[in-house]
Amino acid sequence: MEPIISLRITKTTVGLIGILGNGLVCIVIYFAKSMHTITNLFIFNQAIVDFLGCLLLILGSNVPVPDPLPSGPAGAFLCRVWVSDALLWLSYSASTFSLVMLTFERYFAIVYPFRYRAMFAHERLVPGVMIAASWLIGVLVAIYGGAIFAPVDDHCVPVNIPGASVLGLLIICLQYALPFVFMVFAYVSIILELRRSSARVGVFVPSQATTGETSSNHDPNRVLEPRLPHDPLRRARLNTMATLVIIAGAYVVCWTPNEVIFFLFNLGWQLDFSSPLYVVSVALVAINSCVNPLIYAIKYKQFKRAMKMLFRRESEPSHATMETEMNP
């Protein structure tokens, strides 16, 4: 009984921390106008997904499940949707692909700035489609998670389904391998591009121009000066990038053990879903849902500034200051 109680306390604690942290992220981004950028829209979506995941974690640990299960469709629904943790894995997978979409947005913004402006000309359309896609992938993973459980003798147990191993390996590729490879590629490309831009000679900008100006109001007589390597826009980009790299690193650390176990399971390894090894691996995935707000609070300067202004009721930063932290 003690291990069960300890596990319930751990899940509840992690869930409460995640709800408070991700709730804070949502509040700050929603109410602080300086946080209304495309990048922060993806962060907002990820915070919502993680908030729901932490809520489901608490409910799944504390809401009793009928034992034995009800007979008929009600029992099958309860088994495949709730007992299987399909909804929980939906939120975890949607969170993963929200991070992928966030990485994609930063990759295009920095490596292909002109294409980025064309692609994100409609600030709500493209991000909305990308966010919807991240949720759709989560639904697909949840369908698989529910399919491998079924009520047997009024108890919900894992079962073999046709092509389960192949489907499982596809889920691993979709949920972990492809996001991991893409994020490594994207962040390496971004870092190389930032290094090239800082080393580039002869890059000049108008000395009086602000980031928000366009070519329509360009004055050919304006004095040109070299862009300083430590200008506010560059510092803001570097800080955002450092924050996202740390978040991606946390994702890899928290998800790898569970994905390795799941990979071995699909190769025929007998997995005890109640074993400490599996429970710890799932706990790490759950922790990933509550660690991001801590990273923002420690590393993300724009978030820290907005949070201080929001709770101290200070005035918003000037337009020029906001522009340095906006997307290009």
Protein Blocks (a to p, Z undefined) as FASTA:
>chain_A
ZZmmmmmmmmmmmmmmmmmmmmmmmmmmmmmmklmcfklmmmmmmmmmmmmmmmmmmmmm
mmccdddddehjllmmmmmmmmnommmmmmmmmmmmmmmmmmmmmmmmmmmmmlmmmmmm
pmmlmmmmmmmmmmmmmmmmmmmmmmmgcceehiacddddehklmmmmmmmmmmmmmmmm
mmmmmmmmmmmmmmmmmmpghiacdfkbcfkbcfklccfkbccddddfkbfklmmmmmmm
mmmmmmmmmmmmmmmmmmmmmmmmmnopacdfkbfklmmmmmmmmmmmmmmmmmmmmmmm
mlmmmmmmmmnopacddfklmmmmmcZZ
